[in-house]
Amino acid sequence: MTAAGTRPSILYLAPALLERRLYDPIRGVQIFDLHNIAGLCRLGHRITLPAESTWRDRLTKWFHAQSGIDDRLEFIWTPSLRKPMQNSIAALVSLCLKRARFDSLVIGNVSKGLAPAIDLIRTLKFAPHAVVIAHKGLNAGAAPALRRFKADIVAVNQRIADEFADWPTSTGVPSTPRYGVPHTK
């Protein structure tokens, strides 16, 4: 956990980066996640980013070209298990072995494939707080795990925010349409 005067540590789960994509270019929500992670690092946050191993060359090259990242970003490379569910669980096994703990969990998009990992993160107390950056509406497969965590929602537009209007957030504040770096406290 965070010592006085230090920035929070964040476990950043991006479903798009937990999927096998050997030849696909970086695009769409992946670009958002990479810029968001770089922005959080520049703010002084320490980020742990699990990613499927076929992303290794593209991600290390992309982040190496960014300024202000320094040693604030740690990758957890998973074996090539194809889908976010298997890769997120593999990353959690690695984090369990390290006895890792984080101040916040940031979920880069709503994905049913992350539901088992989200439940484990909550149950094993990897992080006491979760923020979801919703690029799409509520996913029925992910909703139960996100509700149990009382994840705060940052929606990219009002239409998506409206889908989370009755969401039980940790702060009691309804989801907010914003586009950018969420405040992790």
Salt bridges, closest charged atoms under 4 A:
GLU19 OE2 - ARG21 NH2 3.05
GLU19 OE2 - LYS83 NZ 3.55
ASP24 OD2 - ARG21 NH1 3.21
ASP70 OD2 - ARG72 NH1 3.63
GLU74 OE2 - LYS98 NZ 2.50
ASP119 OD1 - ARG122 NH2 3.62
ASP119 OD2 - ARG148 NH2 2.66
ASP152 OD2 - HIS129 NE2 2.65
GLU163 OE2 - ARG159 NH1 3.34
